[in-house]
Amino acid sequence: MERNKEIYRVTLVGGAVNVVLLVFKFVAGILGNSAAMVADAVHSLSDFVTDVIVLIFVRISSKPQDKDHEYGHGKYETLALTIIGIALLAVAVGIIYSGILKISLWASGGILEAPGMLALWAALLSIVLKEAVYHYSMVKARQLQSQAVEANAWHHRSDALSSVGTAVGIGGAIFLGERWAVLDPIASLIVGTFIAKVSIDLLRNGIGDLMEHSLPDEVEAEILQLAASVAGVEQPHDLHTRRIGNHYAIELHLLMDGDLSLREAHDKASEVEDVLRRHYGPDTHIAVHVEPKANT
């Protein structure tokens, strides 16, 4: 429960910052006539929505095992990661489309109004606040080993970096004159492209876990090495791994002396499980199958 409280606290901090920024950005974007700032405001709105998603799904994922979920509810946290990726991708497509329309208008001889200083100040404030929330969230994500909090941290970072592009575009459009007003929608286009890249990375990770992708090769090699470090255990093999939310699931076979008693073999298998749980966490799901070593 303490872990969940920390996740809620981190998410609420990010949510409070998002609410302040999205209101300020929308006002600054509309009054300051900046497409890039409105796009940035939409990005902040998506941040707020994903904060709500994290709060809902982390509560669900923390529920204990039950008859219908014998492996627990950890996959709901992975589902939250995937939903965040989908939300980000939808935002990116909308921003890119809007930017292309404005650039096309300018290219065909249309006149774009330069944004105002209020939009520039909103972009600079967003950079400072969102970068601070990113670092805070990432530290907590590593401490709590939470995929959802880490995904949300990257969402904060993407907003900070998009605001950098927004500030450059708005600043250029303001200080270089009316003919350079196209820099504002160009900045919104760059922001949208960056958001799309982040969203695709999140979707790749989330869908991979939902589709039961194995753990990385280096993690599997480490698992085999840890199992083999127990005295009396030989040739750990037939390893199967996956993630269940922020926990690992590990299944493997072990060779042991065929003359060991059932109790001795059981104790050795339990020792392997203890070694792995000490390394990967007490909630790691482990299934060990013991095989007798062939006599020579």
C-alpha positions as CSV (number, residue, x, y, z in Angstrom):
1,M,0.0,0.0,0.0
2,E,2.9,2.4,0.7
3,R,4.1,1.9,-2.9
4,N,0.6,2.9,-4.2
5,K,0.5,6.0,-1.9
6,E,3.8,7.1,-3.3
7,I,2.6,6.6,-6.9
8,Y,-0.5,8.6,-6.2
9,R,1.6,11.3,-4.6
10,V,3.9,11.6,-7.6
11,T,1.0,11.5,-10.0
12,L,-0.9,14.2,-8.1
13,V,2.1,16.5,-8.1
14,G,2.4,16.1,-11.9
15,G,-1.4,16.5,-12.3
16,A,-1.4,19.8,-10.4
17,V,1.4,21.2,-12.5
18,N,-0.4,20.0,-15.7
19,V,-3.7,21.8,-14.6
20,V,-1.9,25.1,-14.0
21,L,0.0,24.8,-17.3
22,L,-2.8,23.7,-19.6
23,V,-5.0,26.6,-18.4
24,F,-2.1,29.1,-18.8
25,K,-1.1,27.7,-22.2
26,F,-4.6,27.7,-23.6
27,V,-5.1,31.3,-22.5
28,A,-1.7,32.3,-23.8
29,G,-2.1,30.4,-27.1
30,I,-5.5,32.0,-27.8
31,L,-4.7,35.5,-26.6
32,G,-1.2,35.3,-28.1
33,N,-2.4,33.9,-31.4
34,S,0.0,31.0,-31.3
35,A,-0.7,27.7,-33.0
36,A,2.4,26.2,-31.4
37,M,1.3,27.2,-27.9
38,V,-2.2,25.8,-28.5
39,A,-0.6,22.6,-29.6
40,D,1.5,22.7,-26.4
41,A,-1.6,23.2,-24.4
42,V,-3.3,20.2,-25.9
43,H,-0.1,18.2,-25.0
44,S,-0.5,19.4,-21.4
45,L,-4.2,18.4,-21.5
46,S,-3.1,14.9,-22.6
47,D,-0.7,14.8,-19.7
48,F,-3.5,15.6,-17.3
49,V,-5.7,12.8,-18.8
50,T,-2.9,10.3,-18.5
51,D,-2.3,11.3,-14.8
52,V,-5.9,10.3,-14.2
53,I,-5.4,7.0,-16.1
54,V,-2.3,6.2,-14.0
55,L,-4.3,6.8,-10.7
56,I,-7.1,4.5,-11.8
57,F,-5.0,1.7,-13.2
58,V,-2.4,1.6,-10.4
59,R,-5.2,1.2,-7.9
60,I,-6.5,-1.8,-9.9
61,S,-3.1,-3.3,-10.4
62,S,-2.4,-3.3,-6.7
63,K,-5.4,-5.6,-6.0
64,P,-4.3,-9.0,-4.6
65,Q,-4.6,-12.3,-6.6
66,D,-8.1,-13.7,-6.9
67,K,-9.9,-16.6,-8.6
68,D,-10.1,-14.7,-11.9
69,H,-6.6,-13.3,-11.7
70,E,-4.3,-15.9,-10.3
71,Y,-1.2,-14.0,-11.4
72,G,-2.4,-10.8,-9.9
73,H,-3.5,-7.6,-11.6
74,G,-0.1,-6.3,-12.6
75,K,-1.0,-6.2,-16.3
76,Y,-3.4,-3.3,-15.7
77,E,-0.4,-1.1,-15.1
78,T,1.0,-2.2,-18.4
79,L,-2.4,-1.5,-20.0
80,A,-2.1,2.0,-18.5
81,L,1.3,2.4,-20.2
82,T,-0.3,1.4,-23.6
83,I,-3.3,3.8,-23.2
84,I,-0.8,6.6,-22.5
85,G,1.0,5.7,-25.7
86,I,-2.3,5.7,-27.7
87,A,-3.3,9.1,-26.2
88,L,0.0,10.6,-27.1
89,L,-0.1,9.3,-30.6
90,A,-3.6,10.8,-31.1
91,V,-2.4,14.2,-29.8
92,A,0.7,14.0,-32.2
93,V,-1.5,13.3,-35.3
94,G,-3.7,16.2,-34.5
95,I,-0.8,18.6,-33.9
96,I,1.0,17.6,-37.1
97,Y,-2.2,17.9,-39.2
98,S,-2.9,21.4,-37.9
99,G,0.7,22.5,-38.5
100,I,0.6,21.2,-42.1
101,L,-2.6,23.2,-42.8
102,K,-1.0,26.5,-41.5
103,I,2.2,25.9,-43.4
104,S,0.3,25.2,-46.6
105,L,-1.7,28.4,-46.1
106,W,1.5,30.4,-45.8
107,A,3.1,28.6,-48.8
108,S,0.1,29.6,-50.9
109,G,0.5,33.2,-50.1
110,G,-1.7,33.5,-47.0
111,I,-0.7,35.7,-44.1
112,L,0.0,34.3,-40.7
113,E,-0.2,36.6,-37.7
114,A,2.8,36.6,-35.5
115,P,2.3,35.3,-31.9
116,G,2.4,37.6,-28.9
117,M,4.9,37.7,-26.0
118,L,2.4,36.0,-23.6
119,A,2.8,32.8,-25.6
120,L,6.6,33.0,-25.3
121,W,6.5,33.4,-21.6
122,A,4.1,30.5,-21.3
123,A,6.5,28.3,-23.2
124,L,9.5,29.3,-21.0
125,L,7.5,28.6,-17.8
126,S,6.4,25.2,-19.2
127,I,10.1,24.2,-19.9
128,V,11.1,25.0,-16.3
129,L,8.1,23.3,-14.5
130,K,7.9,20.2,-16.7
131,E,11.6,19.5,-16.6
132,A,11.5,19.7,-12.8
133,V,8.5,17.3,-12.7
134,Y,10.2,14.9,-15.1
135,H,13.3,14.6,-12.8
136,Y,11.1,14.2,-9.7
137,S,8.9,11.5,-11.4
138,M,11.8,9.6,-12.8
139,V,13.5,9.3,-9.5
140,K,10.3,8.0,-7.9
141,A,9.7,5.6,-10.8
142,R,13.1,4.0,-10.3
143,Q,12.5,3.8,-6.5
144,L,9.0,2.3,-6.9
145,Q,9.9,0.2,-10.0
146,S,6.7,1.5,-11.7
147,Q,6.3,1.3,-15.5
148,A,3.3,3.7,-15.4
149,V,5.1,6.3,-13.4
150,E,8.1,6.0,-15.7
151,A,5.9,6.4,-18.7
152,N,4.3,9.4,-17.2
153,A,7.8,10.9,-16.4
154,W,8.7,10.6,-20.1
155,H,5.4,12.3,-20.9
156,H,6.5,15.2,-18.7
157,R,9.9,15.3,-20.4
158,S,8.2,15.2,-23.9
159,D,6.1,18.2,-22.8
160,A,9.3,20.1,-21.6
161,L,11.1,19.4,-24.9
162,S,8.1,20.3,-27.0
163,S,8.0,23.6,-25.2
164,V,11.6,24.2,-26.1
165,G,10.6,23.8,-29.8
166,T,7.6,26.0,-29.2
167,A,9.7,28.7,-27.5
168,V,12.1,28.7,-30.4
169,G,9.3,28.9,-33.0
170,I,7.4,31.6,-31.1
171,G,10.5,33.6,-30.4
172,G,11.6,33.5,-34.0
173,A,8.1,34.5,-35.2
174,I,8.1,37.4,-32.8
175,F,11.6,38.8,-33.2
176,L,12.3,38.1,-36.9
177,G,9.2,39.9,-38.2
178,E,5.9,39.0,-39.8
179,R,7.4,37.1,-42.8
180,W,8.8,34.6,-40.3
181,A,5.4,34.0,-38.6
182,V,5.5,30.5,-40.3
183,L,8.1,29.5,-37.7
184,D,5.2,29.1,-35.2
185,P,3.3,26.3,-37.1
186,I,6.7,24.8,-38.1
187,A,7.5,24.6,-34.3
188,S,4.1,22.9,-33.8
189,L,5.0,20.4,-36.5
190,I,8.3,19.6,-34.8
191,V,6.5,19.2,-31.5
192,G,4.0,16.8,-33.0
193,T,6.7,14.7,-34.6
194,F,8.6,14.4,-31.3
195,I,5.4,13.4,-29.4
196,A,4.7,10.8,-32.1
197,K,8.2,9.3,-31.6
198,V,7.7,9.1,-27.8
199,S,4.2,7.6,-28.2
200,I,5.5,4.8,-30.5
201,D,8.3,3.9,-28.1
202,L,5.7,3.6,-25.2
203,L,3.4,1.6,-27.4
204,R,6.2,-0.8,-28.4
205,N,7.0,-1.5,-24.7
206,G,3.4,-1.7,-23.6
207,I,2.2,-3.9,-26.4
208,G,5.3,-6.1,-26.1
209,D,4.5,-6.8,-22.4
210,L,0.8,-7.4,-23.1
211,M,1.9,-9.9,-25.9
212,E,4.1,-11.7,-23.4
213,H,7.5,-10.7,-24.8
214,S,10.4,-12.4,-23.1
215,L,12.7,-10.3,-20.8
216,P,15.8,-8.9,-22.4
217,D,18.6,-11.3,-23.2
218,E,20.9,-9.8,-20.6
219,V,18.3,-10.3,-17.9
220,E,17.7,-13.9,-18.9
221,A,21.4,-14.6,-18.9
222,E,21.6,-13.1,-15.4
223,I,18.7,-15.3,-14.2
224,L,20.5,-18.4,-15.4
225,Q,23.7,-17.3,-13.7
226,L,22.0,-16.6,-10.4
227,A,20.3,-20.0,-10.5
228,A,23.6,-21.8,-11.2
229,S,25.2,-20.0,-8.3
230,V,23.3,-22.2,-5.8
231,A,25.5,-25.2,-4.7
232,G,24.1,-28.5,-6.1
233,V,22.3,-26.9,-9.0
234,E,23.5,-27.6,-12.5
235,Q,22.6,-26.5,-16.0
236,P,19.5,-24.3,-15.5
237,H,17.7,-24.4,-18.8
238,D,14.3,-24.3,-20.6
239,L,13.9,-20.7,-19.3
240,H,10.7,-18.8,-19.9
241,T,10.2,-15.2,-18.8
242,R,7.8,-12.3,-19.1
243,R,6.6,-9.3,-17.2
244,I,3.5,-9.0,-15.1
245,G,3.1,-5.3,-14.6
246,N,6.3,-4.2,-12.8
247,H,7.2,-7.7,-11.7
248,Y,9.0,-10.6,-13.5
249,A,7.6,-14.1,-14.1
250,I,10.3,-16.7,-14.3
251,E,10.0,-20.4,-15.1
252,L,13.0,-22.7,-15.5
253,H,14.3,-26.3,-15.2
254,L,17.2,-27.3,-13.0
255,L,19.4,-30.4,-13.0
256,M,20.3,-32.0,-9.6
257,D,21.8,-35.2,-8.3
258,G,19.3,-38.0,-8.8
259,D,20.2,-39.5,-5.4
260,L,18.9,-36.5,-3.5
261,S,15.8,-37.0,-1.4
262,L,12.6,-35.3,-2.3
263,R,13.0,-32.9,0.6
264,E,16.6,-32.1,-0.3
265,A,15.7,-31.4,-3.9
266,H,12.8,-29.2,-2.7
267,D,15.0,-27.3,-0.4
268,K,17.5,-26.6,-3.2
269,A,14.7,-25.4,-5.5
270,S,13.5,-23.1,-2.7
271,E,17.0,-21.7,-2.3
272,V,17.0,-20.9,-6.0
273,E,13.7,-19.1,-5.7
274,D,15.0,-17.2,-2.7
275,V,18.1,-16.0,-4.6
276,L,16.0,-14.8,-7.5
277,R,13.4,-13.1,-5.3
278,R,16.1,-11.3,-3.4
279,H,17.5,-10.0,-6.7
280,Y,14.3,-9.2,-8.6
281,G,11.8,-8.5,-5.7
282,P,9.6,-10.5,-3.4
283,D,6.6,-10.4,-5.8
284,T,8.6,-12.2,-8.5
285,H,6.6,-15.2,-9.8
286,I,8.9,-18.2,-10.0
287,A,8.2,-21.8,-11.1
288,V,11.1,-24.3,-10.8
289,H,11.1,-27.8,-12.3
290,V,13.7,-30.2,-10.9
291,E,15.2,-32.9,-13.2
292,P,17.6,-35.7,-12.1
293,K,21.1,-35.5,-13.5
294,A,22.0,-38.4,-15.7
295,N,24.4,-40.9,-14.0
296,T,27.8,-41.2,-15.6
